[in-house]
Amino acid sequence: MKLSNVLSSVNQIEKSKFVNFLDRVCSEASHTDKELARRIRNIDGQIKDASSGEVTLLFKLALPLLTKEVKRLLALSGAQASLLVNILSRDGNCVAQVSWIERLYTKEWKAINEHSKSVKELIEQGSEPGVFDENRRLGIYYSCVKEAFQNDELNNREAKITDEERGILNVLANQLDVTAEDKVAIEHLVDPIDKVGVQECLNQLREIGLLFISKKEQTVYVPDEIVSMLHRIQGKQIADKHLLRILRTLADAELSNILKAHDKKIRGVERTQKIESIAKMGLSATQILAHDLHGEKVLVNVKKERLKQLIDDLQLKLDKLGTTLEERCELILEALNTSADREFNVLSAAGYKALFETITECMPKIVKTLRDEFELEDNIELDVERLRALSITPYDILYTLTNDEVKSLKVAMEITRRGDARQVIVEAFANATDKLIENYEALARRDLAALKQKNIEIAEADIGVKFEEVTKAIFEELGFEVDEDLRRQINTAKDKADILISLSDDDVIIGEAKTCKNGDFAKYSTTSRQIKAYVNRCEAAGKRVSQVLIIAPTFSSDFVESAELDTEVNISLLEAAGLKKILEAYKSRRNPNFSAKLLTKGGLLKADLIAKRI
């Protein structure tokens, strides 16, 4: 969930800690950063009164300084804060109830505690003289961690591991090939992590601007931008889901190569266990790509060629391949880190929903798989809006399945086209949306016979929802940002807006998609009450409603007149055929001249003139 959407989701009191922290860092930095100082002057120096858009912009400008300050403060916060940050920055945990975070923390603490006992046994067993095995390496690292923690007591200071000491320990762990899992277990042996006190620690992290807590909903929000910052602080090159995506693309022999490179067991280990073990080791993605997955004595050119094949297997769109092995690794990681927007844009909101519903129908276990993979709350309904809020893309869903499961899914969906199974499944739903757009007018008129003639099977009860979804898809093709996060936030059981288009961080257009079977759409009084309720909800969330846009097959003359005379809200009307004509004009131009202002003139819009203007 983006920072701007989180700021709109919480009230002034709940976002005050973040704003205060940002204010302090920006104030200190503005003495040396001219651009930051200018931005602060533009809001009269009062960050506390800034809009969500201005706060988001200031965050981006101050990000390097914020990262440095957060890293310093986390180093002083202790092992419990580190464990909690690790949980909150994992895929799927950026929006969760406090009680769920507490459950995840307890589960993680128990796992660390059990693993610590195993590590302690290995250290106590020791090694034979002259043998430099795992027991010896863990024993050396344990002794160094213990010394780093306890040496402060010699000078009558509180025992702790400083940021500088931790940097040295990280280098040592890397040289000794101590995995991330073992590092945490050993530190727990030296400085036990508190089992309780999660709420207090959450409040501590809130004080340094890392999260928001909605008291009414008892929900923790960690914006996507802050998750990325935490990954950099943790030394994570890519998100866990992307590392798993790479591992699930590799051959069994390559997974074995990675385990062998770190003296891990491979005989009798199943493929899924290999992937799980590697994921827990905390290896850098660059190390895996450049060295570990390849066999011994493999030439650099052969490694580069393997990465070229991996780029194709992962369906990555790169402008260049890179000339050196290191550059090729960097390009792969950069493409994965910036893949979310591209992967969401491959499908419209309607296409994503149809894909998820079809996968769930063909493979019901996918819901449990997603809950397990992304640690999703078991008492909250899993739908596309929730997945979008957690930045889980259609490809993320398909990569939770094994290669064999994806092939079985393709067969169950009766997709016969050849090619990469995941890619053709996604593209099948992009094509399905295109077919509905082609028959948009028939959908608006609820003309089941015309739709059936075009081989579009749809229940009459589903036409309204489908028309709404296809309308969203058209707006997305026109380059608008259909904001599902905001819509989910403002909607209630009683008031449910069809479409919300974000023009900026603060300005929105409310869209209503209305079908009508016979004659012109004429229900103005009912529609007026609905849209005014949506306007009030948006304004309460700190958004300015630039326009309300109603789309229907046609409108009655009374409806048009009432809309033009309404003084409470600005209403534009657009016929379904007109919206389709605008889309066709937009797609036919190489450089279309199109702006949201063309839809905000008010009254019944003249689609022919707009299409010519494009």
KEKOLLO-913927 format. One record per residue (C-alpha): residue in three letters; x, y, z; residue number from 1. Coordinates in steps of 0.1 Angstrom, whole numbers, plus 5000, padded with zeros to 4 digits. Layout:
# residues N
ALA:X:Y:Z:NUM
...
***
This chain:
# residues 614
MET:5000:5000:5000:1
LYS:5015:5033:4989:2
LEU:5024:5060:5015:3
SER:4998:5084:5001:4
ASN:4970:5059:5005:5
VAL:4981:5050:5040:6
LEU:4981:5087:5049:7
SER:4945:5089:5036:8
SER:4935:5058:5056:9
VAL:4945:5071:5091:10
ASN:4934:5102:5110:11
GLN:4955:5132:5120:12
ILE:4964:5118:5154:13
GLU:4974:5084:5140:14
LYS:4998:5099:5114:15
SER:5012:5126:5138:16
LYS:5042:5104:5149:17
PHE:5053:5099:5113:18
VAL:5048:5136:5104:19
ASN:5067:5147:5136:20
PHE:5096:5124:5127:21
LEU:5097:5136:5091:22
ASP:5095:5172:5103:23
ARG:5125:5167:5126:24
VAL:5147:5151:5100:25
CYS:5136:5176:5072:26
SER:5142:5206:5095:27
GLU:5178:5194:5103:28
ALA:5185:5186:5067:29
SER:5170:5218:5051:30
HIS:5201:5237:5063:31
THR:5222:5219:5037:32
ASP:5196:5207:5011:33
LYS:5184:5236:4991:34
GLU:5157:5217:4972:35
LEU:5143:5203:5005:36
ALA:5143:5238:5020:37
ARG:5124:5252:4990:38
ARG:5097:5225:4993:39
ILE:5093:5232:5030:40
ARG:5090:5270:5022:41
ASN:5062:5261:4997:42
ILE:5041:5248:5025:43
ASP:5049:5278:5047:44
GLY:5074:5257:5067:45
GLN:5045:5237:5083:46
ILE:5049:5201:5075:47
LYS:5022:5192:5100:48
ASP:4997:5211:5078:49
ALA:5009:5196:5045:50
SER:4986:5176:5023:51
SER:4992:5138:5017:52
GLY:5008:5146:4984:53
GLU:5032:5171:4999:54
VAL:5041:5148:5027:55
THR:5048:5120:5002:56
LEU:5070:5143:4981:57
LEU:5090:5154:5012:58
PHE:5095:5118:5022:59
LYS:5110:5110:4988:60
LEU:5133:5140:4990:61
ALA:5144:5132:5025:62
LEU:5147:5094:5020:63
PRO:5185:5091:5022:64
LEU:5186:5111:5055:65
LEU:5156:5092:5068:66
THR:5173:5058:5060:67
LYS:5204:5069:5078:68
GLU:5185:5080:5109:69
VAL:5162:5050:5110:70
LYS:5192:5026:5107:71
ARG:5208:5044:5137:72
LEU:5177:5043:5158:73
LEU:5170:5006:5150:74
ALA:5206:4997:5161:75
LEU:5197:5012:5195:76
SER:5163:4995:5197:77
GLY:5174:4959:5205:78
ALA:5167:4924:5192:79
GLN:5129:4926:5197:80
ALA:5126:4956:5174:81
SER:5148:4938:5148:82
LEU:5127:4907:5149:83
LEU:5095:4928:5145:84
VAL:5109:4948:5116:85
ASN:5118:4915:5099:86
ILE:5082:4904:5102:87
LEU:5066:4937:5092:88
SER:5089:4940:5061:89
ARG:5080:4905:5048:90
ASP:5056:4901:5018:91
GLY:5020:4902:5029:92
ASN:5025:4918:5063:93
CYS:5023:4955:5054:94
VAL:4986:4957:5063:95
ALA:4976:4935:5092:96
GLN:4957:4936:5125:97
VAL:4978:4941:5157:98
SER:4965:4907:5170:99
TRP:4978:4890:5138:100
ILE:5012:4906:5141:101
GLU:5014:4894:5177:102
ARG:5006:4858:5165:103
LEU:5033:4860:5139:104
TYR:5057:4873:5164:105
THR:5050:4844:5189:106
LYS:5053:4819:5161:107
GLU:5087:4834:5149:108
TRP:5100:4836:5185:109
LYS:5092:4799:5191:110
ALA:5110:4789:5159:111
ILE:5141:4810:5168:112
ASN:5141:4796:5203:113
GLU:5140:4760:5191:114
HIS:5167:4766:5165:115
SER:5189:4783:5191:116
LYS:5188:4750:5211:117
SER:5199:4730:5181:118
VAL:5228:4755:5174:119
LYS:5238:4754:5210:120
GLU:5241:4716:5209:121
LEU:5263:4718:5178:122
ILE:5286:4744:5194:123
GLU:5289:4723:5226:124
GLN:5297:4692:5206:125
GLY:5328:4710:5193:126
SER:5350:4697:5164:127
GLU:5379:4673:5161:128
PRO:5413:4690:5161:129
GLY:5422:4705:5128:130
VAL:5387:4701:5113:131
PHE:5370:4734:5102:132
ASP:5334:4722:5100:133
GLU:5301:4738:5108:134
ASN:5304:4733:5145:135
ARG:5338:4751:5146:136
ARG:5324:4780:5124:137
LEU:5293:4785:5146:138
GLY:5315:4783:5177:139
ILE:5338:4811:5165:140
TYR:5309:4833:5155:141
TYR:5291:4827:5189:142
SER:5323:4837:5208:143
CYS:5326:4869:5188:144
VAL:5289:4878:5193:145
LYS:5292:4872:5230:146
GLU:5323:4894:5232:147
ALA:5307:4922:5212:148
PHE:5277:4921:5235:149
GLN:5295:4918:5269:150
ASN:5325:4941:5263:151
ASP:5305:4972:5273:152
GLU:5301:4958:5309:153
LEU:5339:4961:5314:154
ASN:5335:4999:5311:155
ASN:5304:4999:5333:156
ARG:5280:5005:5304:157
GLU:5248:4987:5293:158
ALA:5256:4955:5273:159
LYS:5246:4958:5237:160
ILE:5259:4953:5202:161
THR:5266:4986:5185:162
ASP:5260:4994:5148:163
GLU:5298:4993:5142:164
GLU:5302:4960:5159:165
ARG:5272:4946:5140:166
GLY:5289:4956:5107:167
ILE:5320:4937:5117:168
LEU:5299:4907:5127:169
ASN:5282:4907:5094:170
VAL:5315:4905:5076:171
LEU:5326:4877:5099:172
ALA:5294:4858:5093:173
ASN:5298:4861:5056:174
GLN:5334:4848:5057:175
LEU:5324:4819:5080:176
ASP:5294:4812:5059:177
VAL:5270:4815:5088:178
THR:5234:4817:5075:179
ALA:5209:4844:5084:180
GLU:5189:4818:5104:181
ASP:5219:4808:5124:182
LYS:5230:4844:5130:183
VAL:5196:4852:5146:184
ALA:5197:4820:5167:185
ILE:5232:4827:5180:186
GLU:5223:4863:5190:187
HIS:5192:4849:5208:188
LEU:5216:4827:5228:189
VAL:5237:4857:5238:190
ASP:5209:4883:5242:191
PRO:5175:4866:5245:192
ILE:5147:4882:5226:193
ASP:5117:4892:5247:194
LYS:5088:4869:5243:195
VAL:5062:4895:5252:196
GLY:5058:4933:5248:197
VAL:5049:4934:5211:198
GLN:5024:4963:5215:199
GLU:5051:4984:5232:200
CYS:5076:4976:5205:201
LEU:5051:4985:5178:202
ASN:5046:5019:5195:203
GLN:5084:5023:5196:204
LEU:5086:5017:5159:205
ARG:5057:5041:5153:206
GLU:5077:5068:5171:207
ILE:5105:5066:5145:208
GLY:5080:5068:5116:209
LEU:5082:5032:5104:210
LEU:5045:5023:5107:211
PHE:5010:5036:5113:212
ILE:4984:5021:5137:213
SER:4947:5027:5132:214
LYS:4933:5025:5167:215
LYS:4897:5021:5155:216
GLU:4905:4991:5133:217
GLN:4935:4979:5154:218
THR:4954:4977:5121:219
VAL:4991:4982:5114:220
TYR:5001:4998:5081:221
VAL:5037:4998:5067:222
PRO:5037:5017:5034:223
ASP:5055:5001:5004:224
GLU:5081:5029:5004:225
ILE:5091:5022:5040:226
VAL:5092:4984:5033:227
SER:5117:4991:5005:228
MET:5137:5013:5029:229
LEU:5138:4985:5055:230
HIS:5150:4960:5029:231
ARG:5179:4983:5021:232
ILE:5187:4986:5058:233
GLN:5186:4948:5062:234
GLY:5208:4943:5032:235
LYS:5180:4926:5012:236
GLN:5186:4931:4975:237
ILE:5151:4919:4965:238
ALA:5118:4909:4983:239
ASP:5114:4874:4995:240
LYS:5087:4867:4969:241
HIS:5111:4876:4941:242
LEU:5139:4854:4955:243
LEU:5114:4825:4957:244
ARG:5104:4833:4921:245
ILE:5141:4829:4910:246
LEU:5145:4797:4930:247
ARG:5113:4781:4916:248
THR:5126:4788:4881:249
LEU:5159:4770:4886:250
ALA:5165:4734:4878:251
ASP:5169:4708:4906:252
ALA:5206:4704:4899:253
GLU:5211:4742:4903:254
LEU:5193:4742:4936:255
SER:5216:4714:4947:256
ASN:5246:4735:4936:257
ILE:5235:4763:4959:258
LEU:5232:4740:4989:259
LYS:5265:4723:4981:260
ALA:5282:4756:4980:261
HIS:5273:4761:5016:262
ASP:5279:4725:5028:263
LYS:5242:4718:5032:264
LYS:5225:4684:5028:265
ILE:5212:4675:4994:266
ARG:5208:4637:4994:267
GLY:5172:4627:4998:268
VAL:5160:4663:5000:269
GLU:5128:4672:4980:270
ARG:5128:4701:4956:271
THR:5104:4722:4978:272
GLN:5126:4716:5009:273
LYS:5156:4727:4989:274
ILE:5139:4760:4980:275
GLU:5127:4765:5016:276
SER:5162:4759:5030:277
ILE:5179:4783:5005:278
ALA:5153:4810:5013:279
LYS:5161:4808:5050:280
MET:5198:4810:5045:281
GLY:5198:4847:5039:282
LEU:5221:4846:5009:283
SER:5224:4876:4987:284
ALA:5206:4873:4954:285
THR:5238:4884:4935:286
GLN:5258:4856:4952:287
ILE:5232:4830:4940:288
LEU:5230:4843:4905:289
ALA:5267:4850:4899:290
HIS:5282:4820:4917:291
ASP:5262:4795:4937:292
LEU:5237:4782:4911:293
HIS:5265:4773:4887:294
GLY:5286:4742:4889:295
GLU:5323:4743:4899:296
LYS:5348:4757:4873:297
VAL:5320:4770:4850:298
LEU:5333:4797:4827:299
VAL:5320:4833:4830:300
ASN:5306:4832:4795:301
VAL:5286:4801:4803:302
LYS:5273:4818:4835:303
LYS:5262:4849:4815:304
GLU:5244:4827:4790:305
ARG:5225:4809:4818:306
LEU:5214:4843:4832:307
LYS:5202:4853:4797:308
GLN:5180:4822:4797:309
LEU:5168:4830:4832:310
ILE:5157:4865:4821:311
ASP:5135:4848:4795:312
ASP:5122:4822:4820:313
LEU:5113:4850:4844:314
GLN:5096:4870:4816:315
LEU:5116:4901:4823:316
LYS:5116:4930:4798:317
LEU:5151:4944:4798:318
ASP:5163:4972:4775:319
LYS:5198:4957:4776:320
LEU:5214:4925:4789:321
GLY:5246:4939:4803:322
THR:5281:4931:4792:323
THR:5296:4917:4824:324
LEU:5282:4891:4848:325
GLU:5278:4916:4876:326
GLU:5259:4940:4854:327
ARG:5236:4913:4842:328
CYS:5229:4903:4878:329
GLU:5221:4940:4887:330
LEU:5197:4943:4857:331
ILE:5178:4912:4868:332
LEU:5174:4924:4904:333
GLU:5164:4959:4893:334
ALA:5138:4945:4869:335
LEU:5123:4924:4898:336
ASN:5124:4953:4922:337
THR:5104:4975:4898:338
SER:5081:4948:4884:339
ALA:5050:4955:4905:340
ASP:5036:4984:4884:341
ARG:5043:4966:4852:342
GLU:5027:4933:4864:343
PHE:4996:4951:4877:344
ASN:4992:4969:4844:345
VAL:4994:4937:4823:346
LEU:4958:4930:4835:347
SER:4930:4955:4841:348
ALA:4912:4954:4875:349
ALA:4885:4933:4858:350
GLY:4911:4910:4843:351
TYR:4928:4905:4876:352
LYS:4895:4897:4893:353
ALA:4885:4872:4866:354
LEU:4919:4855:4868:355
PHE:4918:4851:4906:356
GLU:4882:4838:4905:357
THR:4891:4813:4877:358
ILE:4922:4801:4895:359
THR:4902:4797:4928:360
GLU:4876:4777:4909:361
CYS:4901:4754:4891:362
MET:4924:4751:4921:363
PRO:4906:4758:4954:364
LYS:4938:4752:4974:365
ILE:4953:4784:4960:366
VAL:4936:4804:4988:367
LYS:4954:4784:5015:368
THR:4986:4785:4995:369
LEU:4985:4823:4994:370
ARG:4977:4825:5031:371
ASP:5007:4803:5039:372
GLU:5031:4819:5014:373
PHE:5023:4855:5024:374
GLU:5013:4849:5061:375
LEU:4978:4864:5054:376
GLU:4953:4867:5082:377
ASP:4929:4837:5083:378
ASN:4899:4856:5095:379
ILE:4898:4881:5066:380
GLU:4883:4874:5032:381
LEU:4909:4871:5004:382
ASP:4899:4891:4974:383
VAL:4916:4911:4946:384
GLU:4913:4944:4965:385
ARG:4931:4929:4995:386
LEU:4958:4914:4973:387
ARG:4963:4947:4956:388
ALA:4967:4965:4989:389
LEU:4994:4940:4998:390
SER:5012:4945:4965:391
ILE:5005:4909:4954:392
THR:5004:4908:4916:393
PRO:4989:4881:4893:394
TYR:5024:4868:4886:395
ASP:5031:4866:4924:396
ILE:5000:4843:4927:397
LEU:5011:4820:4898:398
TYR:5047:4818:4912:399
THR:5033:4803:4945:400
LEU:5025:4772:4924:401
THR:5051:4747:4912:402
ASN:5058:4744:4875:403
ASP:5038:4712:4873:404
GLU:5008:4728:4891:405
VAL:5008:4758:4867:406
LYS:5008:4734:4837:407
SER:4978:4715:4853:408
LEU:4961:4748:4859:409
LYS:4966:4758:4822:410
VAL:4950:4725:4811:411
ALA:4920:4730:4836:412
MET:4915:4764:4821:413
GLU:4914:4749:4786:414
ILE:4942:4772:4774:415
THR:4958:4754:4744:416
ARG:4982:4781:4733:417
ARG:5019:4771:4736:418
GLY:5045:4790:4755:419
ASP:5055:4798:4791:420
ALA:5025:4785:4811:421
ARG:5023:4815:4835:422
GLN:5026:4840:4807:423
VAL:4999:4825:4785:424
ILE:4975:4822:4815:425
VAL:4978:4859:4823:426
GLU:4975:4869:4786:427
ALA:4943:4848:4782:428
PHE:4926:4872:4807:429
ALA:4940:4903:4790:430
ASN:4923:4890:4758:431
ALA:4890:4883:4776:432
THR:4888:4919:4788:433
ASP:4895:4931:4752:434
LYS:4865:4911:4740:435
LEU:4842:4927:4766:436
ILE:4855:4961:4756:437
GLU:4846:4954:4720:438
ASN:4811:4946:4731:439
TYR:4809:4974:4756:440
GLU:4776:4989:4743:441
ALA:4758:4956:4744:442
LEU:4770:4951:4780:443
ALA:4757:4986:4790:444
ARG:4723:4978:4774:445
ARG:4722:4944:4792:446
ASP:4717:4928:4758:447
LEU:4723:4891:4766:448
ALA:4714:4879:4731:449
ALA:4740:4902:4714:450
LEU:4766:4891:4739:451
LYS:4758:4854:4734:452
GLN:4761:4859:4697:453
LYS:4797:4870:4703:454
ASN:4803:4839:4724:455
ILE:4803:4859:4757:456
GLU:4786:4838:4783:457
ILE:4775:4859:4813:458
ALA:4747:4856:4838:459
GLU:4722:4885:4838:460
ALA:4728:4890:4876:461
ASP:4765:4896:4869:462
ILE:4761:4922:4841:463
GLY:4762:4952:4864:464
VAL:4794:4942:4881:465
LYS:4810:4932:4848:466
PHE:4801:4965:4832:467
GLU:4817:4983:4862:468
GLU:4849:4962:4858:469
VAL:4852:4968:4820:470
THR:4846:5005:4825:471
LYS:4876:5005:4849:472
ALA:4896:4986:4823:473
ILE:4888:5013:4797:474
PHE:4899:5041:4821:475
GLU:4932:5022:4827:476
GLU:4938:5019:4790:477
LEU:4932:5057:4788:478
GLY:4961:5062:4812:479
PHE:4941:5069:4843:480
GLU:4950:5055:4878:481
VAL:4920:5035:4890:482
ASP:4926:5036:4927:483
GLU:4913:5004:4942:484
ASP:4931:5011:4975:485
LEU:4912:5043:4981:486
ARG:4879:5028:4969:487
ARG:4883:5000:4994:488
GLN:4891:5025:5021:489
ILE:4861:5048:5016:490
ASN:4835:5022:5007:491
THR:4811:5010:5035:492
ALA:4784:4983:5035:493
LYS:4759:5010:5026:494
ASP:4779:5033:5003:495
LYS:4799:5016:4976:496
ALA:4814:5038:4948:497
ASP:4820:5020:4915:498
ILE:4852:5037:4903:499
LEU:4877:5061:4919:500
ILE:4903:5078:4896:501
SER:4933:5094:4913:502
LEU:4944:5125:4894:503
SER:4970:5133:4920:504
ASP:4977:5124:4956:505
ASP:4948:5147:4966:506
ASP:4924:5150:4936:507
VAL:4900:5123:4925:508
ILE:4872:5117:4900:509
ILE:4843:5096:4912:510
GLY:4829:5073:4884:511
GLU:4795:5056:4884:512
ALA:4788:5029:4858:513
LYS:4750:5024:4852:514
THR:4735:4997:4830:515
CYS:4699:5001:4816:516
LYS:4679:4974:4797:517
ASN:4651:4994:4781:518
GLY:4652:5031:4771:519
ASP:4673:5059:4787:520
PHE:4688:5059:4822:521
ALA:4665:5082:4842:522
LYS:4670:5075:4880:523
TYR:4685:5109:4889:524
SER:4672:5112:4925:525
THR:4686:5078:4935:526
THR:4719:5083:4917:527
SER:4723:5118:4931:528
ARG:4720:5106:4967:529
GLN:4746:5079:4960:530
ILE:4772:5101:4945:531
LYS:4768:5128:4972:532
ALA:4774:5102:4998:533
TYR:4806:5091:4980:534
VAL:4817:5127:4977:535
ASN:4813:5131:5015:536
ARG:4833:5099:5021:537
CYS:4862:5111:4998:538
GLU:4863:5145:5014:539
ALA:4864:5129:5049:540
ALA:4895:5110:5037:541
GLY:4912:5143:5027:542
LYS:4905:5141:4990:543
ARG:4892:5168:4967:544
VAL:4865:5156:4943:545
SER:4873:5173:4909:546
GLN:4843:5157:4891:547
VAL:4817:5131:4893:548
LEU:4814:5111:4860:549
ILE:4784:5090:4852:550
ILE:4785:5064:4824:551
ALA:4753:5048:4810:552
PRO:4740:5036:4776:553
THR:4720:5068:4772:554
PHE:4704:5094:4795:555
SER:4668:5108:4796:556
SER:4665:5146:4790:557
ASP:4652:5150:4826:558
PHE:4684:5133:4839:559
VAL:4706:5155:4818:560
GLU:4688:5187:4829:561
SER:4689:5177:4866:562
ALA:4726:5170:4864:563
GLU:4733:5203:4848:564
LEU:4713:5222:4874:565
ASP:4728:5204:4904:566
THR:4747:5230:4925:567
GLU:4761:5207:4951:568
VAL:4785:5186:4929:569
ASN:4800:5189:4895:570
ILE:4786:5161:4873:571
SER:4796:5150:4838:572
LEU:4776:5125:4818:573
LEU:4790:5102:4792:574
GLU:4773:5076:4770:575
ALA:4788:5041:4768:576
ALA:4792:5044:4730:577
GLY:4810:5077:4735:578
LEU:4835:5063:4760:579
LYS:4843:5034:4736:580
LYS:4847:5060:4708:581
ILE:4871:5080:4729:582
LEU:4892:5048:4737:583
GLU:4893:5039:4700:584
ALA:4906:5074:4691:585
TYR:4931:5073:4719:586
LYS:4945:5039:4708:587
SER:4946:5050:4671:588
ARG:4970:5079:4678:589
ARG:5007:5075:4683:590
ASN:5009:5104:4707:591
PRO:4973:5111:4719:592
ASN:4965:5145:4733:593
PHE:4943:5135:4761:594
SER:4937:5150:4795:595
ALA:4913:5144:4824:596
LYS:4901:5180:4818:597
LEU:4882:5168:4788:598
LEU:4859:5147:4811:599
THR:4853:5175:4836:600
LYS:4833:5200:4814:601
GLY:4800:5192:4831:602
GLY:4767:5181:4816:603
LEU:4764:5156:4788:604
LEU:4799:5153:4772:605
LYS:4802:5153:4734:606
ALA:4823:5122:4727:607
ASP:4827:5130:4690:608
LEU:4844:5164:4698:609
ILE:4866:5148:4725:610
ALA:4877:5120:4701:611
LYS:4886:5146:4675:612
ARG:4905:5166:4701:613
ILE:4926:5135:4710:614
***
